[in-house]
């Protein structure tokens, strides 16, 4: 599975952990753990909440370098 988000990286850059994020969002720590390990992904609304509490932008939390190549040729 591709790593689609950088939540773990951003938390580490700020010396924060998943328990802190879970408390700020009112979410279960196990849920946040799944997000930071890219086991599951938060929905867009939650991603916006994460960006807000981390004082960053949603696009800073997303990783685009590992997305598969898409053939855009029109036949």
PDB file with SEQRES, HELIX, SHEET and CRYST1 records, atoms N, CA, C and O in Angstrom:
SEQRES   1 A   75  UNK UNK UNK UNK UNK UNK UNK UNK UNK UNK UNK UNK UNK          
SEQRES   2 A   75  UNK UNK UNK UNK UNK UNK UNK UNK UNK UNK UNK UNK UNK          
SEQRES   3 A   75  UNK UNK UNK UNK UNK UNK UNK UNK UNK UNK UNK UNK UNK          
SEQRES   4 A   75  UNK UNK UNK UNK UNK UNK UNK UNK UNK UNK UNK UNK UNK          
SEQRES   5 A   75  UNK UNK UNK UNK UNK UNK UNK UNK UNK UNK UNK UNK UNK          
SEQRES   6 A   75  UNK UNK UNK UNK UNK UNK UNK UNK UNK UNK                      
HELIX    1 AA1 UNK A    7  UNK A   13  1                                   7    
HELIX    2 AA2 UNK A   18  UNK A   25  1                                   8    
HELIX    3 AA3 UNK A   29  UNK A   36  1                                   8    
HELIX    4 AA4 UNK A   44  UNK A   53  1                                  10    
HELIX    5 AA5 UNK A   58  UNK A   61  1                                   4    
CRYST1    1.000    1.000    1.000  90.00  90.00  90.00 P 1           1          
ATOM      1  N   UNK A   1       0.844  -1.186   0.000  1.00  0.00           N  
ATOM      2  CA  UNK A   1       0.000   0.000   0.000  1.00  0.00           C  
ATOM      3  C   UNK A   1       0.885   1.243   0.000  1.00  0.00           C  
ATOM      4  O   UNK A   1       1.844   1.326   0.767  1.00  0.00           O  
ATOM      5  N   UNK A   2       0.569   2.191  -0.844  1.00  0.00           N  
ATOM      6  CA  UNK A   2       1.324   3.437  -0.916  1.00  0.00           C  
ATOM      7  C   UNK A   2       1.075   4.272   0.336  1.00  0.00           C  
ATOM      8  O   UNK A   2      -0.026   4.295   0.887  1.00  0.00           O  
ATOM      9  N   UNK A   3       2.123   4.950   0.760  1.00  0.00           N  
ATOM     10  CA  UNK A   3       1.983   5.868   1.888  1.00  0.00           C  
ATOM     11  C   UNK A   3       1.418   7.168   1.343  1.00  0.00           C  
ATOM     12  O   UNK A   3       2.113   7.924   0.663  1.00  0.00           O  
ATOM     13  N   UNK A   4       0.159   7.420   1.645  1.00  0.00           N  
ATOM     14  CA  UNK A   4      -0.536   8.565   1.060  1.00  0.00           C  
ATOM     15  C   UNK A   4      -0.476   9.823   1.910  1.00  0.00           C  
ATOM     16  O   UNK A   4      -0.695  10.925   1.407  1.00  0.00           O  
ATOM     17  N   UNK A   5      -0.181   9.668   3.191  1.00  0.00           N  
ATOM     18  CA  UNK A   5      -0.144  10.876   4.015  1.00  0.00           C  
ATOM     19  C   UNK A   5       1.175  10.982   4.773  1.00  0.00           C  
ATOM     20  O   UNK A   5       1.901  10.003   4.949  1.00  0.00           O  
ATOM     21  N   UNK A   6       1.455  12.195   5.210  1.00  0.00           N  
ATOM     22  CA  UNK A   6       2.683  12.520   5.932  1.00  0.00           C  
ATOM     23  C   UNK A   6       2.385  12.928   7.374  1.00  0.00           C  
ATOM     24  O   UNK A   6       3.159  13.667   7.982  1.00  0.00           O  
ATOM     25  N   UNK A   7       1.280  12.456   7.915  1.00  0.00           N  
ATOM     26  CA  UNK A   7       0.892  12.878   9.265  1.00  0.00           C  
ATOM     27  C   UNK A   7       1.994  12.547  10.267  1.00  0.00           C  
ATOM     28  O   UNK A   7       2.340  13.381  11.104  1.00  0.00           O  
ATOM     29  N   UNK A   8       2.543  11.344  10.190  1.00  0.00           N  
ATOM     30  CA  UNK A   8       3.603  10.941  11.123  1.00  0.00           C  
ATOM     31  C   UNK A   8       4.802  11.883  11.025  1.00  0.00           C  
ATOM     32  O   UNK A   8       5.354  12.300  12.043  1.00  0.00           O  
ATOM     33  N   UNK A   9       5.196  12.210   9.813  1.00  0.00           N  
ATOM     34  CA  UNK A   9       6.349  13.087   9.594  1.00  0.00           C  
ATOM     35  C   UNK A   9       6.099  14.465  10.198  1.00  0.00           C  
ATOM     36  O   UNK A   9       6.961  15.016  10.881  1.00  0.00           O  
ATOM     37  N   UNK A  10       4.925  15.012   9.944  1.00  0.00           N  
ATOM     38  CA  UNK A  10       4.598  16.346  10.459  1.00  0.00           C  
ATOM     39  C   UNK A  10       4.535  16.328  11.986  1.00  0.00           C  
ATOM     40  O   UNK A  10       5.006  17.265  12.630  1.00  0.00           O  
ATOM     41  N   UNK A  11       3.969  15.287  12.567  1.00  0.00           N  
ATOM     42  CA  UNK A  11       3.956  15.174  14.030  1.00  0.00           C  
ATOM     43  C   UNK A  11       5.382  15.140  14.574  1.00  0.00           C  
ATOM     44  O   UNK A  11       5.694  15.830  15.545  1.00  0.00           O  
ATOM     45  N   UNK A  12       6.244  14.344  13.955  1.00  0.00           N  
ATOM     46  CA  UNK A  12       7.632  14.226  14.414  1.00  0.00           C  
ATOM     47  C   UNK A  12       8.374  15.558  14.291  1.00  0.00           C  
ATOM     48  O   UNK A  12       9.153  15.919  15.174  1.00  0.00           O  
ATOM     49  N   UNK A  13       8.136  16.281  13.207  1.00  0.00           N  
ATOM     50  CA  UNK A  13       8.772  17.589  13.020  1.00  0.00           C  
ATOM     51  C   UNK A  13       8.396  18.555  14.136  1.00  0.00           C  
ATOM     52  O   UNK A  13       9.152  19.475  14.446  1.00  0.00           O  
ATOM     53  N   UNK A  14       7.245  18.351  14.730  1.00  0.00           N  
ATOM     54  CA  UNK A  14       6.759  19.246  15.789  1.00  0.00           C  
ATOM     55  C   UNK A  14       6.914  18.632  17.188  1.00  0.00           C  
ATOM     56  O   UNK A  14       6.407  19.174  18.171  1.00  0.00           O  
ATOM     57  N   UNK A  15       7.616  17.500  17.263  1.00  0.00           N  
ATOM     58  CA  UNK A  15       7.796  16.784  18.538  1.00  0.00           C  
ATOM     59  C   UNK A  15       6.463  16.449  19.199  1.00  0.00           C  
ATOM     60  O   UNK A  15       6.308  16.582  20.413  1.00  0.00           O  
ATOM     61  N   UNK A  16       5.508  16.015  18.386  1.00  0.00           N  
ATOM     62  CA  UNK A  16       4.189  15.610  18.869  1.00  0.00           C  
ATOM     63  C   UNK A  16       3.996  14.131  18.570  1.00  0.00           C  
ATOM     64  O   UNK A  16       4.759  13.538  17.808  1.00  0.00           O  
ATOM     65  N   UNK A  17       2.963  13.535  19.178  1.00  0.00           N  
ATOM     66  CA  UNK A  17       2.705  12.114  18.935  1.00  0.00           C  
ATOM     67  C   UNK A  17       1.224  11.872  18.646  1.00  0.00           C  
ATOM     68  O   UNK A  17       0.399  12.785  18.702  1.00  0.00           O  
ATOM     69  N   UNK A  18       0.916  10.609  18.335  1.00  0.00           N  
ATOM     70  CA  UNK A  18      -0.464  10.288  17.960  1.00  0.00           C  
ATOM     71  C   UNK A  18      -1.434  10.461  19.130  1.00  0.00           C  
ATOM     72  O   UNK A  18      -2.610  10.747  18.904  1.00  0.00           O  
ATOM     73  N   UNK A  19      -0.980  10.298  20.358  1.00  0.00           N  
ATOM     74  CA  UNK A  19      -1.868  10.522  21.504  1.00  0.00           C  
ATOM     75  C   UNK A  19      -2.277  11.999  21.562  1.00  0.00           C  
ATOM     76  O   UNK A  19      -3.444  12.312  21.794  1.00  0.00           O  
ATOM     77  N   UNK A  20      -1.323  12.896  21.354  1.00  0.00           N  
ATOM     78  CA  UNK A  20      -1.621  14.329  21.339  1.00  0.00           C  
ATOM     79  C   UNK A  20      -2.654  14.640  20.264  1.00  0.00           C  
ATOM     80  O   UNK A  20      -3.626  15.352  20.515  1.00  0.00           O  
ATOM     81  N   UNK A  21      -2.438  14.101  19.060  1.00  0.00           N  
ATOM     82  CA  UNK A  21      -3.359  14.362  17.958  1.00  0.00           C  
ATOM     83  C   UNK A  21      -4.739  13.783  18.256  1.00  0.00           C  
ATOM     84  O   UNK A  21      -5.752  14.431  17.996  1.00  0.00           O  
ATOM     85  N   UNK A  22      -4.785  12.574  18.796  1.00  0.00           N  
ATOM     86  CA  UNK A  22      -6.066  11.949  19.141  1.00  0.00           C  
ATOM     87  C   UNK A  22      -6.825  12.808  20.151  1.00  0.00           C  
ATOM     88  O   UNK A  22      -8.031  13.012  20.014  1.00  0.00           O  
ATOM     89  N   UNK A  23      -6.120  13.308  21.161  1.00  0.00           N  
ATOM     90  CA  UNK A  23      -6.755  14.163  22.170  1.00  0.00           C  
ATOM     91  C   UNK A  23      -7.295  15.454  21.551  1.00  0.00           C  
ATOM     92  O   UNK A  23      -8.409  15.873  21.864  1.00  0.00           O  
ATOM     93  N   UNK A  24      -6.510  16.083  20.677  1.00  0.00           N  
ATOM     94  CA  UNK A  24      -6.929  17.334  20.034  1.00  0.00           C  
ATOM     95  C   UNK A  24      -8.153  17.142  19.148  1.00  0.00           C  
ATOM     96  O   UNK A  24      -9.006  18.025  19.059  1.00  0.00           O  
ATOM     97  N   UNK A  25      -8.237  15.973  18.488  1.00  0.00           N  
ATOM     98  CA  UNK A  25      -9.331  15.716  17.556  1.00  0.00           C  
ATOM     99  C   UNK A  25     -10.524  15.028  18.207  1.00  0.00           C  
ATOM    100  O   UNK A  25     -11.590  14.933  17.599  1.00  0.00           O  
ATOM    101  N   UNK A  26     -10.353  14.546  19.446  1.00  0.00           N  
ATOM    102  CA  UNK A  26     -11.422  13.794  20.096  1.00  0.00           C  
ATOM    103  C   UNK A  26     -11.623  12.431  19.454  1.00  0.00           C  
ATOM    104  O   UNK A  26     -12.739  11.913  19.406  1.00  0.00           O  
ATOM    105  N   UNK A  27     -10.534  11.858  18.961  1.00  0.00           N  
ATOM    106  CA  UNK A  27     -10.579  10.555  18.287  1.00  0.00           C  
ATOM    107  C   UNK A  27      -9.868   9.523  19.137  1.00  0.00           C  
ATOM    108  O   UNK A  27      -9.087   9.857  20.027  1.00  0.00           O  
ATOM    109  N   UNK A  28     -10.151   8.265  18.848  1.00  0.00           N  
ATOM    110  CA  UNK A  28      -9.486   7.163  19.522  1.00  0.00           C  
ATOM    111  C   UNK A  28      -8.026   7.102  19.069  1.00  0.00           C  
ATOM    112  O   UNK A  28      -7.729   7.308  17.893  1.00  0.00           O  
ATOM    113  N   UNK A  29      -7.125   6.821  19.999  1.00  0.00           N  
ATOM    114  CA  UNK A  29      -5.705   6.758  19.669  1.00  0.00           C  
ATOM    115  C   UNK A  29      -5.414   5.659  18.646  1.00  0.00           C  
ATOM    116  O   UNK A  29      -4.512   5.812  17.822  1.00  0.00           O  
ATOM    117  N   UNK A  30      -6.154   4.567  18.685  1.00  0.00           N  
ATOM    118  CA  UNK A  30      -5.959   3.482  17.714  1.00  0.00           C  
ATOM    119  C   UNK A  30      -6.299   3.944  16.296  1.00  0.00           C  
ATOM    120  O   UNK A  30      -5.644   3.542  15.334  1.00  0.00           O  
ATOM    121  N   UNK A  31      -7.313   4.778  16.173  1.00  0.00           N  
ATOM    122  CA  UNK A  31      -7.685   5.320  14.859  1.00  0.00           C  
ATOM    123  C   UNK A  31      -6.566   6.188  14.312  1.00  0.00           C  
ATOM    124  O   UNK A  31      -6.182   6.051  13.150  1.00  0.00           O  
ATOM    125  N   UNK A  32      -6.042   7.075  15.137  1.00  0.00           N  
ATOM    126  CA  UNK A  32      -4.950   7.948  14.712  1.00  0.00           C  
ATOM    127  C   UNK A  32      -3.720   7.115  14.365  1.00  0.00           C  
ATOM    128  O   UNK A  32      -3.005   7.433  13.415  1.00  0.00           O  
ATOM    129  N   UNK A  33      -3.473   6.070  15.116  1.00  0.00           N  
ATOM    130  CA  UNK A  33      -2.349   5.183  14.819  1.00  0.00           C  
ATOM    131  C   UNK A  33      -2.474   4.578  13.425  1.00  0.00           C  
ATOM    132  O   UNK A  33      -1.480   4.452  12.710  1.00  0.00           O  
ATOM    133  N   UNK A  34      -3.686   4.205  13.039  1.00  0.00           N  
ATOM    134  CA  UNK A  34      -3.908   3.659  11.692  1.00  0.00           C  
ATOM    135  C   UNK A  34      -3.631   4.706  10.624  1.00  0.00           C  
ATOM    136  O   UNK A  34      -3.130   4.383   9.547  1.00  0.00           O  
ATOM    137  N   UNK A  35      -3.954   5.954  10.922  1.00  0.00           N  
ATOM    138  CA  UNK A  35      -3.682   7.023   9.955  1.00  0.00           C  
ATOM    139  C   UNK A  35      -2.185   7.234   9.789  1.00  0.00           C  
ATOM    140  O   UNK A  35      -1.695   7.333   8.664  1.00  0.00           O  
ATOM    141  N   UNK A  36      -1.446   7.304  10.907  1.00  0.00           N  
ATOM    142  CA  UNK A  36      -0.023   7.628  10.801  1.00  0.00           C  
ATOM    143  C   UNK A  36       0.798   6.470  10.257  1.00  0.00           C  
ATOM    144  O   UNK A  36       1.926   6.669   9.807  1.00  0.00           O  
ATOM    145  N   UNK A  37       0.250   5.270  10.291  1.00  0.00           N  
ATOM    146  CA  UNK A  37       0.932   4.133   9.664  1.00  0.00           C  
ATOM    147  C   UNK A  37       0.402   3.876   8.262  1.00  0.00           C  
ATOM    148  O   UNK A  37       0.817   2.920   7.608  1.00  0.00           O  
ATOM    149  N   UNK A  38      -0.506   4.716   7.798  1.00  0.00           N  
ATOM    150  CA  UNK A  38      -1.110   4.601   6.469  1.00  0.00           C  
ATOM    151  C   UNK A  38      -1.864   3.287   6.283  1.00  0.00           C  
ATOM    152  O   UNK A  38      -2.001   2.803   5.159  1.00  0.00           O  
ATOM    153  N   UNK A  39      -2.351   2.710   7.377  1.00  0.00           N  
ATOM    154  CA  UNK A  39      -3.198   1.518   7.292  1.00  0.00           C  
ATOM    155  C   UNK A  39      -4.564   1.909   6.752  1.00  0.00           C  
ATOM    156  O   UNK A  39      -5.133   1.215   5.909  1.00  0.00           O  
ATOM    157  N   UNK A  40      -5.083   3.027   7.246  1.00  0.00           N  
ATOM    158  CA  UNK A  40      -6.309   3.634   6.721  1.00  0.00           C  
ATOM    159  C   UNK A  40      -6.035   5.124   6.554  1.00  0.00           C  
ATOM    160  O   UNK A  40      -5.037   5.643   7.052  1.00  0.00           O  
ATOM    161  N   UNK A  41      -6.929   5.800   5.849  1.00  0.00           N  
ATOM    162  CA  UNK A  41      -6.761   7.233   5.612  1.00  0.00           C  
ATOM    163  C   UNK A  41      -7.940   7.996   6.215  1.00  0.00           C  
ATOM    164  O   UNK A  41      -9.081   7.541   6.139  1.00  0.00           O  
ATOM    165  N   UNK A  42      -7.664   9.150   6.809  1.00  0.00           N  
ATOM    166  CA  UNK A  42      -8.767   9.977   7.293  1.00  0.00           C  
ATOM    167  C   UNK A  42      -9.538  10.561   6.113  1.00  0.00           C  
ATOM    168  O   UNK A  42      -8.978  10.766   5.036  1.00  0.00           O  
ATOM    169  N   UNK A  43     -10.821  10.826   6.324  1.00  0.00           N  
ATOM    170  CA  UNK A  43     -11.595  11.465   5.251  1.00  0.00           C  
ATOM    171  C   UNK A  43     -11.167  12.927   5.129  1.00  0.00           C  
ATOM    172  O   UNK A  43     -10.405  13.431   5.954  1.00  0.00           O  
ATOM    173  N   UNK A  44     -11.660  13.596   4.099  1.00  0.00           N  
ATOM    174  CA  UNK A  44     -11.226  14.965   3.821  1.00  0.00           C  
ATOM    175  C   UNK A  44     -11.544  15.918   4.969  1.00  0.00           C  
ATOM    176  O   UNK A  44     -10.721  16.765   5.317  1.00  0.00           O  
ATOM    177  N   UNK A  45     -12.722  15.789   5.552  1.00  0.00           N  
ATOM    178  CA  UNK A  45     -13.086  16.663   6.671  1.00  0.00           C  
ATOM    179  C   UNK A  45     -12.111  16.488   7.834  1.00  0.00           C  
ATOM    180  O   UNK A  45     -11.666  17.469   8.430  1.00  0.00           O  
ATOM    181  N   UNK A  46     -11.783  15.244   8.151  1.00  0.00           N  
ATOM    182  CA  UNK A  46     -10.841  14.975   9.234  1.00  0.00           C  
ATOM    183  C   UNK A  46      -9.450  15.472   8.875  1.00  0.00           C  
ATOM    184  O   UNK A  46      -8.744  16.010   9.728  1.00  0.00           O  
ATOM    185  N   UNK A  47      -9.049  15.297   7.618  1.00  0.00           N  
ATOM    186  CA  UNK A  47      -7.741  15.782   7.177  1.00  0.00           C  
ATOM    187  C   UNK A  47      -7.658  17.304   7.347  1.00  0.00           C  
ATOM    188  O   UNK A  47      -6.607  17.838   7.702  1.00  0.00           O  
ATOM    189  N   UNK A  48      -8.766  17.988   7.093  1.00  0.00           N  
ATOM    190  CA  UNK A  48      -8.806  19.440   7.292  1.00  0.00           C  
ATOM    191  C   UNK A  48      -8.670  19.789   8.778  1.00  0.00           C  
ATOM    192  O   UNK A  48      -8.011  20.768   9.127  1.00  0.00           O  
ATOM    193  N   UNK A  49      -9.290  18.991   9.648  1.00  0.00           N  
ATOM    194  CA  UNK A  49      -9.169  19.211  11.093  1.00  0.00           C  
ATOM    195  C   UNK A  49      -7.727  18.968  11.549  1.00  0.00           C  
ATOM    196  O   UNK A  49      -7.192  19.715  12.368  1.00  0.00           O  
ATOM    197  N   UNK A  50      -7.109  17.917  11.009  1.00  0.00           N  
ATOM    198  CA  UNK A  50      -5.716  17.611  11.349  1.00  0.00           C  
ATOM    199  C   UNK A  50      -4.819  18.776  10.943  1.00  0.00           C  
ATOM    200  O   UNK A  50      -3.969  19.214  11.718  1.00  0.00           O  
ATOM    201  N   UNK A  51      -5.013  19.271   9.729  1.00  0.00           N  
ATOM    202  CA  UNK A  51      -4.213  20.405   9.254  1.00  0.00           C  
ATOM    203  C   UNK A  51      -4.389  21.614  10.170  1.00  0.00           C  
ATOM    204  O   UNK A  51      -3.424  22.318  10.471  1.00  0.00           O  
ATOM    205  N   UNK A  52      -5.608  21.848  10.605  1.00  0.00           N  
ATOM    206  CA  UNK A  52      -5.878  23.005  11.471  1.00  0.00           C  
ATOM    207  C   UNK A  52      -5.143  22.882  12.803  1.00  0.00           C  
ATOM    208  O   UNK A  52      -4.492  23.833  13.233  1.00  0.00           O  
ATOM    209  N   UNK A  53      -5.235  21.723  13.464  1.00  0.00           N  
ATOM    210  CA  UNK A  53      -4.579  21.583  14.771  1.00  0.00           C  
ATOM    211  C   UNK A  53      -3.055  21.564  14.638  1.00  0.00           C  
ATOM    212  O   UNK A  53      -2.346  21.930  15.575  1.00  0.00           O  
ATOM    213  N   UNK A  54      -2.554  21.141  13.482  1.00  0.00           N  
ATOM    214  CA  UNK A  54      -1.107  21.141  13.255  1.00  0.00           C  
ATOM    215  C   UNK A  54      -0.622  22.450  12.628  1.00  0.00           C  
ATOM    216  O   UNK A  54       0.564  22.610  12.340  1.00  0.00           O  
ATOM    217  N   UNK A  55      -1.556  23.382  12.423  1.00  0.00           N  
ATOM    218  CA  UNK A  55      -1.241  24.691  11.853  1.00  0.00           C  
ATOM    219  C   UNK A  55      -0.470  24.557  10.543  1.00  0.00           C  
ATOM    220  O   UNK A  55       0.600  25.139  10.363  1.00  0.00           O  
ATOM    221  N   UNK A  56      -1.050  23.770   9.635  1.00  0.00           N  
ATOM    222  CA  UNK A  56      -0.460  23.552   8.323  1.00  0.00           C  
ATOM    223  C   UNK A  56      -1.576  23.456   7.294  1.00  0.00           C  
ATOM    224  O   UNK A  56      -2.746  23.652   7.624  1.00  0.00           O  
ATOM    225  N   UNK A  57      -1.228  23.163   6.079  1.00  0.00           N  
ATOM    226  CA  UNK A  57      -2.197  23.003   4.997  1.00  0.00           C  
ATOM    227  C   UNK A  57      -2.399  21.518   4.704  1.00  0.00           C  
ATOM    228  O   UNK A  57      -1.501  20.709   4.940  1.00  0.00           O  
ATOM    229  N   UNK A  58      -3.557  21.164   4.197  1.00  0.00           N  
ATOM    230  CA  UNK A  58      -3.849  19.769   3.867  1.00  0.00           C  
ATOM    231  C   UNK A  58      -2.814  19.225   2.891  1.00  0.00           C  
ATOM    232  O   UNK A  58      -2.369  18.086   3.038  1.00  0.00           O  
ATOM    233  N   UNK A  59      -2.425  20.017   1.900  1.00  0.00           N  
ATOM    234  CA  UNK A  59      -1.467  19.499   0.923  1.00  0.00           C  
ATOM    235  C   UNK A  59      -0.108  19.203   1.539  1.00  0.00           C  
ATOM    236  O   UNK A  59       0.651  18.411   0.981  1.00  0.00           O  
ATOM    237  N   UNK A  60       0.225  19.818   2.681  1.00  0.00           N  
ATOM    238  CA  UNK A  60       1.460  19.484   3.389  1.00  0.00           C  
ATOM    239  C   UNK A  60       1.367  18.121   4.072  1.00  0.00           C  
ATOM    240  O   UNK A  60       2.388  17.517   4.401  1.00  0.00           O  
ATOM    241  N   UNK A  61       0.145  17.641   4.285  1.00  0.00           N  
ATOM    242  CA  UNK A  61      -0.060  16.347   4.937  1.00  0.00           C  
ATOM    243  C   UNK A  61      -0.156  15.196   3.943  1.00  0.00           C  
ATOM    244  O   UNK A  61      -0.173  14.029   4.335  1.00  0.00           O  
ATOM    245  N   UNK A  62      -0.219  15.526   2.669  1.00  0.00           N  
ATOM    246  CA  UNK A  62      -0.389  14.497   1.641  1.00  0.00           C  
ATOM    247  C   UNK A  62       0.918  14.247   0.914  1.00  0.00           C  
ATOM    248  O   UNK A  62       1.743  15.147   0.760  1.00  0.00           O  
ATOM    249  N   UNK A  63       1.093  13.022   0.472  1.00  0.00           N  
ATOM    250  CA  UNK A  63       2.293  12.640  -0.254  1.00  0.00           C  
ATOM    251  C   UNK A  63       1.900  12.323  -1.683  1.00  0.00           C  
ATOM    252  O   UNK A  63       1.066  11.451  -1.927  1.00  0.00           O  
ATOM    253  N   UNK A  64       2.489  13.017  -2.607  1.00  0.00           N  
ATOM    254  CA  UNK A  64       2.167  12.820  -4.013  1.00  0.00           C  
ATOM    255  C   UNK A  64       3.270  12.106  -4.779  1.00  0.00           C  
ATOM    256  O   UNK A  64       3.063  11.739  -5.935  1.00  0.00           O  
ATOM    257  N   UNK A  65       4.427  11.899  -4.178  1.00  0.00           N  
ATOM    258  CA  UNK A  65       5.555  11.330  -4.906  1.00  0.00           C  
ATOM    259  C   UNK A  65       5.440   9.836  -5.168  1.00  0.00           C  
ATOM    260  O   UNK A  65       6.191   9.311  -5.990  1.00  0.00           O  
ATOM    261  N   UNK A  66       4.537   9.137  -4.509  1.00  0.00           N  
ATOM    262  CA  UNK A  66       4.423   7.695  -4.678  1.00  0.00           C  
ATOM    263  C   UNK A  66       3.150   7.263  -5.393  1.00  0.00           C  
ATOM    264  O   UNK A  66       2.840   6.073  -5.428  1.00  0.00           O  
ATOM    265  N   UNK A  67       2.418   8.196  -5.957  1.00  0.00           N  
ATOM    266  CA  UNK A  67       1.189   7.832  -6.651  1.00  0.00           C  
ATOM    267  C   UNK A  67       1.518   7.146  -7.966  1.00  0.00           C  
ATOM    268  O   UNK A  67       2.497   7.505  -8.620  1.00  0.00           O  
ATOM    269  N   UNK A  68       0.718   6.167  -8.365  1.00  0.00           N  
ATOM    270  CA  UNK A  68       0.993   5.457  -9.610  1.00  0.00           C  
ATOM    271  C   UNK A  68       0.821   6.367 -10.822  1.00  0.00           C  
ATOM    272  O   UNK A  68       0.027   7.307 -10.807  1.00  0.00           O  
ATOM    273  N   UNK A  69       1.580   6.069 -11.863  1.00  0.00           N  
ATOM    274  CA  UNK A  69       1.485   6.806 -13.121  1.00  0.00           C  
ATOM    275  C   UNK A  69       0.145   6.506 -13.776  1.00  0.00           C  
ATOM    276  O   UNK A  69      -0.292   5.355 -13.801  1.00  0.00           O  
ATOM    277  N   UNK A  70      -0.500   7.522 -14.299  1.00  0.00           N  
ATOM    278  CA  UNK A  70      -1.800   7.361 -14.955  1.00  0.00           C  
ATOM    279  C   UNK A  70      -1.637   7.704 -16.427  1.00  0.00           C  
ATOM    280  O   UNK A  70      -1.098   8.756 -16.771  1.00  0.00           O  
ATOM    281  N   UNK A  71      -2.102   6.819 -17.285  1.00  0.00           N  
ATOM    282  CA  UNK A  71      -2.044   7.051 -18.723  1.00  0.00           C  
ATOM    283  C   UNK A  71      -3.164   8.013 -19.100  1.00  0.00           C  
ATOM    284  O   UNK A  71      -4.343   7.692 -18.950  1.00  0.00           O  
ATOM    285  N   UNK A  72      -2.796   9.182 -19.583  1.00  0.00           N  
ATOM    286  CA  UNK A  72      -3.794  10.204 -19.905  1.00  0.00           C  
ATOM    287  C   UNK A  72      -4.010  10.361 -21.405  1.00  0.00           C  
ATOM    288  O   UNK A  72      -4.672  11.304 -21.838  1.00  0.00           O  
ATOM    289  N   UNK A  73      -3.464   9.457 -22.194  1.00  0.00           N  
ATOM    290  CA  UNK A  73      -3.647   9.537 -23.644  1.00  0.00           C  
ATOM    291  C   UNK A  73      -5.100   9.283 -24.013  1.00  0.00           C  
ATOM    292  O   UNK A  73      -5.749   8.389 -23.470  1.00  0.00           O  
ATOM    293  N   UNK A  74      -5.594  10.080 -24.938  1.00  0.00           N  
ATOM    294  CA  UNK A  74      -6.952   9.915 -25.447  1.00  0.00           C  
ATOM    295  C   UNK A  74      -6.844   9.253 -26.809  1.00  0.00           C  
ATOM    296  O   UNK A  74      -6.099   9.713 -27.674  1.00  0.00           O  
ATOM    297  N   UNK A  75      -7.585   8.182 -26.995  1.00  0.00           N  
ATOM    298  CA  UNK A  75      -7.540   7.468 -28.278  1.00  0.00           C  
ATOM    299  C   UNK A  75      -8.742   7.762 -29.119  1.00  0.00           C  
ATOM    300  O   UNK A  75      -8.861   7.242 -30.228  1.00  0.00           O  
TER     301      UNK A  75                                                      
END                                                                             
